[in-house]
Amino acid sequence: MAVNIVVEYCEPCGFKSHYEELASAVREEFPDVAIDSRPGGTGAFEIEINGQLVFSKLELGGFPHEKDMMEAIRKAKSGEPLEKITNSQAPCVIL
């Protein structure tokens, strides 16, 4: 099944590196999955798989764990229903 991921992130917040890291990991594990980005509002790092919101930094305050994203993509590829990711890792704090 075709899988299309869109990550909406806040560029002024410096989240582009999180997107690029995620996109690289996704392409490595799932070369046939399309992953794209679009500008988002302040603090945003929202991830949609096939149009369904599966992760929201605005709701959880952190970033998704890579293993949770890979599991969500695997489910989407096999046609299983997607569940929202509810775990997040704390954003990095630069002192």
Phi and psi in radians as a Rosetta constraint file:
Dihedral C 1 N 2 CA 2 C 2 CIRCULARHARMONIC -1.188 0.35
Dihedral N 2 CA 2 C 2 N 3 CIRCULARHARMONIC 2.423 0.35
Dihedral C 2 N 3 CA 3 C 3 CIRCULARHARMONIC -2.178 0.35
Dihedral N 3 CA 3 C 3 N 4 CIRCULARHARMONIC 2.267 0.35
Dihedral C 3 N 4 CA 4 C 4 CIRCULARHARMONIC -2.181 0.35
Dihedral N 4 CA 4 C 4 N 5 CIRCULARHARMONIC 2.127 0.35
Dihedral C 4 N 5 CA 5 C 5 CIRCULARHARMONIC -1.975 0.35
Dihedral N 5 CA 5 C 5 N 6 CIRCULARHARMONIC 2.351 0.35
Dihedral C 5 N 6 CA 6 C 6 CIRCULARHARMONIC -2.176 0.35
Dihedral N 6 CA 6 C 6 N 7 CIRCULARHARMONIC 2.220 0.35
Dihedral C 6 N 7 CA 7 C 7 CIRCULARHARMONIC -1.948 0.35
Dihedral N 7 CA 7 C 7 N 8 CIRCULARHARMONIC 2.105 0.35
Dihedral C 7 N 8 CA 8 C 8 CIRCULARHARMONIC -1.776 0.35
Dihedral N 8 CA 8 C 8 N 9 CIRCULARHARMONIC 2.091 0.35
Dihedral C 8 N 9 CA 9 C 9 CIRCULARHARMONIC -2.384 0.35
Dihedral N 9 CA 9 C 9 N 10 CIRCULARHARMONIC 2.753 0.35
Dihedral C 9 N 10 CA 10 C 10 CIRCULARHARMONIC -1.473 0.35
Dihedral N 10 CA 10 C 10 N 11 CIRCULARHARMONIC 1.889 0.35
Dihedral C 10 N 11 CA 11 C 11 CIRCULARHARMONIC -1.216 0.35
Dihedral N 11 CA 11 C 11 N 12 CIRCULARHARMONIC -0.760 0.35
Dihedral C 11 N 12 CA 12 C 12 CIRCULARHARMONIC -1.049 0.35
Dihedral N 12 CA 12 C 12 N 13 CIRCULARHARMONIC -0.395 0.35
Dihedral C 12 N 13 CA 13 C 13 CIRCULARHARMONIC -1.350 0.35
Dihedral N 13 CA 13 C 13 N 14 CIRCULARHARMONIC -0.167 0.35
Dihedral C 13 N 14 CA 14 C 14 CIRCULARHARMONIC 1.469 0.35
Dihedral N 14 CA 14 C 14 N 15 CIRCULARHARMONIC 0.393 0.35
Dihedral C 14 N 15 CA 15 C 15 CIRCULARHARMONIC -1.511 0.35
Dihedral N 15 CA 15 C 15 N 16 CIRCULARHARMONIC -0.018 0.35
Dihedral C 15 N 16 CA 16 C 16 CIRCULARHARMONIC -1.035 0.35
Dihedral N 16 CA 16 C 16 N 17 CIRCULARHARMONIC -0.660 0.35
Dihedral C 16 N 17 CA 17 C 17 CIRCULARHARMONIC -1.122 0.35
Dihedral N 17 CA 17 C 17 N 18 CIRCULARHARMONIC -0.615 0.35
Dihedral C 17 N 18 CA 18 C 18 CIRCULARHARMONIC -1.140 0.35
Dihedral N 18 CA 18 C 18 N 19 CIRCULARHARMONIC -0.722 0.35
Dihedral C 18 N 19 CA 19 C 19 CIRCULARHARMONIC -1.100 0.35
Dihedral N 19 CA 19 C 19 N 20 CIRCULARHARMONIC -0.822 0.35
Dihedral C 19 N 20 CA 20 C 20 CIRCULARHARMONIC -1.105 0.35
Dihedral N 20 CA 20 C 20 N 21 CIRCULARHARMONIC -0.667 0.35
Dihedral C 20 N 21 CA 21 C 21 CIRCULARHARMONIC -1.112 0.35
Dihedral N 21 CA 21 C 21 N 22 CIRCULARHARMONIC -0.796 0.35
Dihedral C 21 N 22 CA 22 C 22 CIRCULARHARMONIC -1.124 0.35
Dihedral N 22 CA 22 C 22 N 23 CIRCULARHARMONIC -0.813 0.35
Dihedral C 22 N 23 CA 23 C 23 CIRCULARHARMONIC -1.043 0.35
Dihedral N 23 CA 23 C 23 N 24 CIRCULARHARMONIC -0.719 0.35
Dihedral C 23 N 24 CA 24 C 24 CIRCULARHARMONIC -1.109 0.35
Dihedral N 24 CA 24 C 24 N 25 CIRCULARHARMONIC -0.779 0.35
Dihedral C 24 N 25 CA 25 C 25 CIRCULARHARMONIC -1.128 0.35
Dihedral N 25 CA 25 C 25 N 26 CIRCULARHARMONIC -0.708 0.35
Dihedral C 25 N 26 CA 26 C 26 CIRCULARHARMONIC -1.133 0.35
Dihedral N 26 CA 26 C 26 N 27 CIRCULARHARMONIC -0.824 0.35
Dihedral C 26 N 27 CA 27 C 27 CIRCULARHARMONIC -1.101 0.35
Dihedral N 27 CA 27 C 27 N 28 CIRCULARHARMONIC -0.584 0.35
Dihedral C 27 N 28 CA 28 C 28 CIRCULARHARMONIC -1.199 0.35
Dihedral N 28 CA 28 C 28 N 29 CIRCULARHARMONIC -0.768 0.35
Dihedral C 28 N 29 CA 29 C 29 CIRCULARHARMONIC -1.479 0.35
Dihedral N 29 CA 29 C 29 N 30 CIRCULARHARMONIC -0.593 0.35
Dihedral C 29 N 30 CA 30 C 30 CIRCULARHARMONIC -2.282 0.35
Dihedral N 30 CA 30 C 30 N 31 CIRCULARHARMONIC 1.373 0.35
Dihedral C 30 N 31 CA 31 C 31 CIRCULARHARMONIC -1.064 0.35
Dihedral N 31 CA 31 C 31 N 32 CIRCULARHARMONIC -0.365 0.35
Dihedral C 31 N 32 CA 32 C 32 CIRCULARHARMONIC -1.609 0.35
Dihedral N 32 CA 32 C 32 N 33 CIRCULARHARMONIC 0.026 0.35
Dihedral C 32 N 33 CA 33 C 33 CIRCULARHARMONIC -1.565 0.35
Dihedral N 33 CA 33 C 33 N 34 CIRCULARHARMONIC 2.313 0.35
Dihedral C 33 N 34 CA 34 C 34 CIRCULARHARMONIC -1.516 0.35
Dihedral N 34 CA 34 C 34 N 35 CIRCULARHARMONIC 2.229 0.35
Dihedral C 34 N 35 CA 35 C 35 CIRCULARHARMONIC -2.262 0.35
Dihedral N 35 CA 35 C 35 N 36 CIRCULARHARMONIC 2.276 0.35
Dihedral C 35 N 36 CA 36 C 36 CIRCULARHARMONIC -2.414 0.35
Dihedral N 36 CA 36 C 36 N 37 CIRCULARHARMONIC 2.911 0.35
Dihedral C 36 N 37 CA 37 C 37 CIRCULARHARMONIC -2.269 0.35
Dihedral N 37 CA 37 C 37 N 38 CIRCULARHARMONIC 2.811 0.35
Dihedral C 37 N 38 CA 38 C 38 CIRCULARHARMONIC -2.582 0.35
Dihedral N 38 CA 38 C 38 N 39 CIRCULARHARMONIC 2.687 0.35
Dihedral C 38 N 39 CA 39 C 39 CIRCULARHARMONIC -1.136 0.35
Dihedral N 39 CA 39 C 39 N 40 CIRCULARHARMONIC 2.489 0.35
Dihedral C 39 N 40 CA 40 C 40 CIRCULARHARMONIC -2.210 0.35
Dihedral N 40 CA 40 C 40 N 41 CIRCULARHARMONIC 3.091 0.35
Dihedral C 40 N 41 CA 41 C 41 CIRCULARHARMONIC -1.305 0.35
Dihedral N 41 CA 41 C 41 N 42 CIRCULARHARMONIC 3.087 0.35
Dihedral C 41 N 42 CA 42 C 42 CIRCULARHARMONIC -0.996 0.35
Dihedral N 42 CA 42 C 42 N 43 CIRCULARHARMONIC 2.194 0.35
Dihedral C 42 N 43 CA 43 C 43 CIRCULARHARMONIC 1.421 0.35
Dihedral N 43 CA 43 C 43 N 44 CIRCULARHARMONIC 0.026 0.35
Dihedral C 43 N 44 CA 44 C 44 CIRCULARHARMONIC -1.355 0.35
Dihedral N 44 CA 44 C 44 N 45 CIRCULARHARMONIC 2.451 0.35
Dihedral C 44 N 45 CA 45 C 45 CIRCULARHARMONIC -2.675 0.35
Dihedral N 45 CA 45 C 45 N 46 CIRCULARHARMONIC 1.397 0.35
Dihedral C 45 N 46 CA 46 C 46 CIRCULARHARMONIC -1.859 0.35
Dihedral N 46 CA 46 C 46 N 47 CIRCULARHARMONIC 2.338 0.35
Dihedral C 46 N 47 CA 47 C 47 CIRCULARHARMONIC -2.109 0.35
Dihedral N 47 CA 47 C 47 N 48 CIRCULARHARMONIC 2.194 0.35
Dihedral C 47 N 48 CA 48 C 48 CIRCULARHARMONIC -1.984 0.35
Dihedral N 48 CA 48 C 48 N 49 CIRCULARHARMONIC 2.398 0.35
Dihedral C 48 N 49 CA 49 C 49 CIRCULARHARMONIC -2.048 0.35
Dihedral N 49 CA 49 C 49 N 50 CIRCULARHARMONIC 2.106 0.35
Dihedral C 49 N 50 CA 50 C 50 CIRCULARHARMONIC 0.872 0.35
Dihedral N 50 CA 50 C 50 N 51 CIRCULARHARMONIC 0.733 0.35
Dihedral C 50 N 51 CA 51 C 51 CIRCULARHARMONIC 1.466 0.35
Dihedral N 51 CA 51 C 51 N 52 CIRCULARHARMONIC -0.063 0.35
Dihedral C 51 N 52 CA 52 C 52 CIRCULARHARMONIC -1.819 0.35
Dihedral N 52 CA 52 C 52 N 53 CIRCULARHARMONIC 2.219 0.35
Dihedral C 52 N 53 CA 53 C 53 CIRCULARHARMONIC -1.183 0.35
Dihedral N 53 CA 53 C 53 N 54 CIRCULARHARMONIC 2.073 0.35
Dihedral C 53 N 54 CA 54 C 54 CIRCULARHARMONIC -1.958 0.35
Dihedral N 54 CA 54 C 54 N 55 CIRCULARHARMONIC -0.274 0.35
Dihedral C 54 N 55 CA 55 C 55 CIRCULARHARMONIC -2.624 0.35
Dihedral N 55 CA 55 C 55 N 56 CIRCULARHARMONIC 2.389 0.35
Dihedral C 55 N 56 CA 56 C 56 CIRCULARHARMONIC -2.361 0.35
Dihedral N 56 CA 56 C 56 N 57 CIRCULARHARMONIC 1.953 0.35
Dihedral C 56 N 57 CA 57 C 57 CIRCULARHARMONIC -1.158 0.35
Dihedral N 57 CA 57 C 57 N 58 CIRCULARHARMONIC -0.550 0.35
Dihedral C 57 N 58 CA 58 C 58 CIRCULARHARMONIC -1.083 0.35
Dihedral N 58 CA 58 C 58 N 59 CIRCULARHARMONIC -0.575 0.35
Dihedral C 58 N 59 CA 59 C 59 CIRCULARHARMONIC -1.450 0.35
Dihedral N 59 CA 59 C 59 N 60 CIRCULARHARMONIC -0.698 0.35
Dihedral C 59 N 60 CA 60 C 60 CIRCULARHARMONIC -1.741 0.35
Dihedral N 60 CA 60 C 60 N 61 CIRCULARHARMONIC -0.369 0.35
Dihedral C 60 N 61 CA 61 C 61 CIRCULARHARMONIC 1.455 0.35
Dihedral N 61 CA 61 C 61 N 62 CIRCULARHARMONIC -0.024 0.35
Dihedral C 61 N 62 CA 62 C 62 CIRCULARHARMONIC -2.347 0.35
Dihedral N 62 CA 62 C 62 N 63 CIRCULARHARMONIC -2.834 0.35
Dihedral C 62 N 63 CA 63 C 63 CIRCULARHARMONIC -1.971 0.35
Dihedral N 63 CA 63 C 63 N 64 CIRCULARHARMONIC 2.737 0.35
Dihedral C 63 N 64 CA 64 C 64 CIRCULARHARMONIC -1.251 0.35
Dihedral N 64 CA 64 C 64 N 65 CIRCULARHARMONIC 2.608 0.35
Dihedral C 64 N 65 CA 65 C 65 CIRCULARHARMONIC -1.327 0.35
Dihedral N 65 CA 65 C 65 N 66 CIRCULARHARMONIC 2.440 0.35
Dihedral C 65 N 66 CA 66 C 66 CIRCULARHARMONIC -1.008 0.35
Dihedral N 66 CA 66 C 66 N 67 CIRCULARHARMONIC -0.733 0.35
Dihedral C 66 N 67 CA 67 C 67 CIRCULARHARMONIC -1.084 0.35
Dihedral N 67 CA 67 C 67 N 68 CIRCULARHARMONIC -0.624 0.35
Dihedral C 67 N 68 CA 68 C 68 CIRCULARHARMONIC -1.175 0.35
Dihedral N 68 CA 68 C 68 N 69 CIRCULARHARMONIC -0.687 0.35
Dihedral C 68 N 69 CA 69 C 69 CIRCULARHARMONIC -1.143 0.35
Dihedral N 69 CA 69 C 69 N 70 CIRCULARHARMONIC -0.768 0.35
Dihedral C 69 N 70 CA 70 C 70 CIRCULARHARMONIC -1.101 0.35
Dihedral N 70 CA 70 C 70 N 71 CIRCULARHARMONIC -0.659 0.35
Dihedral C 70 N 71 CA 71 C 71 CIRCULARHARMONIC -1.148 0.35
Dihedral N 71 CA 71 C 71 N 72 CIRCULARHARMONIC -0.731 0.35
Dihedral C 71 N 72 CA 72 C 72 CIRCULARHARMONIC -1.104 0.35
Dihedral N 72 CA 72 C 72 N 73 CIRCULARHARMONIC -0.715 0.35
Dihedral C 72 N 73 CA 73 C 73 CIRCULARHARMONIC -1.161 0.35
Dihedral N 73 CA 73 C 73 N 74 CIRCULARHARMONIC -0.735 0.35
Dihedral C 73 N 74 CA 74 C 74 CIRCULARHARMONIC -1.040 0.35
Dihedral N 74 CA 74 C 74 N 75 CIRCULARHARMONIC -0.761 0.35
Dihedral C 74 N 75 CA 75 C 75 CIRCULARHARMONIC -1.090 0.35
Dihedral N 75 CA 75 C 75 N 76 CIRCULARHARMONIC -0.774 0.35
Dihedral C 75 N 76 CA 76 C 76 CIRCULARHARMONIC -1.078 0.35
Dihedral N 76 CA 76 C 76 N 77 CIRCULARHARMONIC -0.722 0.35
Dihedral C 76 N 77 CA 77 C 77 CIRCULARHARMONIC -1.121 0.35
Dihedral N 77 CA 77 C 77 N 78 CIRCULARHARMONIC -0.588 0.35
Dihedral C 77 N 78 CA 78 C 78 CIRCULARHARMONIC -1.603 0.35
Dihedral N 78 CA 78 C 78 N 79 CIRCULARHARMONIC 0.073 0.35
Dihedral C 78 N 79 CA 79 C 79 CIRCULARHARMONIC 1.427 0.35
Dihedral N 79 CA 79 C 79 N 80 CIRCULARHARMONIC 0.179 0.35
Dihedral C 79 N 80 CA 80 C 80 CIRCULARHARMONIC -1.327 0.35
Dihedral N 80 CA 80 C 80 N 81 CIRCULARHARMONIC 2.699 0.35
Dihedral C 80 N 81 CA 81 C 81 CIRCULARHARMONIC -1.144 0.35
Dihedral N 81 CA 81 C 81 N 82 CIRCULARHARMONIC 2.488 0.35
Dihedral C 81 N 82 CA 82 C 82 CIRCULARHARMONIC -1.576 0.35
Dihedral N 82 CA 82 C 82 N 83 CIRCULARHARMONIC 2.456 0.35
Dihedral C 82 N 83 CA 83 C 83 CIRCULARHARMONIC -1.962 0.35
Dihedral N 83 CA 83 C 83 N 84 CIRCULARHARMONIC 2.634 0.35
Dihedral C 83 N 84 CA 84 C 84 CIRCULARHARMONIC -1.232 0.35
Dihedral N 84 CA 84 C 84 N 85 CIRCULARHARMONIC 2.388 0.35
Dihedral C 84 N 85 CA 85 C 85 CIRCULARHARMONIC -1.330 0.35
Dihedral N 85 CA 85 C 85 N 86 CIRCULARHARMONIC 2.207 0.35
Dihedral C 85 N 86 CA 86 C 86 CIRCULARHARMONIC -1.947 0.35
Dihedral N 86 CA 86 C 86 N 87 CIRCULARHARMONIC -0.095 0.35
Dihedral C 86 N 87 CA 87 C 87 CIRCULARHARMONIC -1.645 0.35
Dihedral N 87 CA 87 C 87 N 88 CIRCULARHARMONIC 2.554 0.35
Dihedral C 87 N 88 CA 88 C 88 CIRCULARHARMONIC -2.572 0.35
Dihedral N 88 CA 88 C 88 N 89 CIRCULARHARMONIC 2.692 0.35
Dihedral C 88 N 89 CA 89 C 89 CIRCULARHARMONIC -1.726 0.35
Dihedral N 89 CA 89 C 89 N 90 CIRCULARHARMONIC 2.521 0.35
Dihedral C 89 N 90 CA 90 C 90 CIRCULARHARMONIC -1.042 0.35
Dihedral N 90 CA 90 C 90 N 91 CIRCULARHARMONIC 2.477 0.35
Dihedral C 90 N 91 CA 91 C 91 CIRCULARHARMONIC -1.132 0.35
Dihedral N 91 CA 91 C 91 N 92 CIRCULARHARMONIC 2.627 0.35
Dihedral C 91 N 92 CA 92 C 92 CIRCULARHARMONIC -1.137 0.35
Dihedral N 92 CA 92 C 92 N 93 CIRCULARHARMONIC 2.429 0.35
Dihedral C 92 N 93 CA 93 C 93 CIRCULARHARMONIC -1.951 0.35
Dihedral N 93 CA 93 C 93 N 94 CIRCULARHARMONIC 2.147 0.35
Dihedral C 93 N 94 CA 94 C 94 CIRCULARHARMONIC -1.716 0.35
Dihedral N 94 CA 94 C 94 N 95 CIRCULARHARMONIC 2.116 0.35
